[in-house]
Amino acid sequence: MSERKTATGEYLDARTMGAMLNINRESVYRAIARGDLQAIRVGRSIRLPRAQPDTLLTGGNRDADNQAEQDDW
């Protein structure tokens, strides 16, 4: 498991984030691809902000959901 502290906060690797969310690493990657989780690439690795699990648990990106509803009108 990997946890890094930076000047802007703590970042986790996909395996650690998956353990926090009780999902596997591939599910974390799929959530990133869907846009449910935001991540940064550092070299060949992907890091996710530690404060982000609530985003996935509460239904993802609310701004995108609200925009999609407005577009339907």
Backbone torsions as a table, in degrees:
resi	resn	phi	psi	omega
1	MET	NA	146.9	-175.3
2	SER	-133.1	128.2	176.6
3	GLU	-133.3	128.8	-178.7
4	ARG	-122.9	139.1	174.6
5	LYS	-103.9	135.2	177.1
6	THR	-126.7	178.5	179.0
7	ALA	-64.7	-25.0	-177.5
8	THR	-100.5	-0.8	178.3
9	GLY	140.8	-168.2	-177.9
10	GLU	-102.3	140.3	179.0
11	TYR	-124.3	143.9	-178.9
12	LEU	-119.9	155.7	172.7
13	ASP	-82.8	171.3	-174.8
14	ALA	-63.3	-36.8	-179.4
15	ARG	-64.7	-43.5	-179.9
16	THR	-68.0	-41.4	178.0
17	MET	-63.3	-40.6	177.2
18	GLY	-60.3	-41.3	178.5
19	ALA	-63.6	-38.3	178.5
20	MET	-65.5	-35.9	-177.1
21	LEU	-93.0	-3.2	-177.6
22	ASN	60.5	40.7	174.4
23	ILE	-131.1	165.3	-179.6
24	ASN	-83.6	170.0	-175.5
25	ARG	-62.0	-39.3	179.5
26	GLU	-63.4	-35.1	176.9
27	SER	-65.3	-34.5	175.7
28	VAL	-63.9	-45.4	179.0
29	TYR	-62.1	-39.1	177.6
30	ARG	-65.1	-39.6	178.1
31	ALA	-63.7	-36.1	176.4
32	ILE	-65.8	-45.5	-179.1
33	ALA	-62.7	-36.5	178.2
34	ARG	-74.6	-17.4	-176.9
35	GLY	92.5	7.5	179.0
36	ASP	-73.8	-28.4	176.4
37	LEU	-125.0	142.5	176.1
38	GLN	-99.0	143.9	-178.3
39	ALA	-143.8	160.8	173.8
40	ILE	-121.0	150.2	177.3
41	ARG	-101.1	129.7	176.4
42	VAL	-121.9	101.0	-173.5
43	GLY	65.5	-121.7	178.8
44	ARG	-97.1	-1.7	-177.3
45	SER	-104.0	159.7	178.9
46	ILE	-114.1	135.8	178.4
47	ARG	-125.0	143.9	-179.0
48	LEU	-122.3	139.0	177.2
49	PRO	-60.3	135.1	-177.3
50	ARG	-61.3	-32.4	-176.0
51	ALA	-76.7	3.9	-171.2
52	GLN	-88.5	-14.7	-176.1
53	PRO	-55.1	-32.4	179.4
54	ASP	-60.8	-30.0	179.1
55	THR	-59.5	-47.1	-178.9
56	LEU	-71.4	-38.9	-176.9
57	LEU	-71.0	-25.7	-178.6
58	THR	-97.4	10.5	173.8
59	GLY	107.2	14.8	173.9
60	GLY	87.1	-149.9	-173.0
61	ASN	-82.1	100.6	-177.5
62	ARG	-65.5	-34.4	179.2
63	ASP	-62.5	-42.3	179.1
64	ALA	-66.1	-38.9	178.4
65	ASP	-64.0	-43.3	179.9
66	ASN	-65.1	-39.2	179.1
67	GLN	-65.0	-41.0	179.2
68	ALA	-63.3	-39.3	177.1
69	GLU	-64.4	-40.4	179.5
70	GLN	-66.7	-36.6	179.8
71	ASP	-65.9	-30.0	-179.9
72	ASP	-69.3	-24.4	-179.1
73	TRP	-74.3	NA	NA
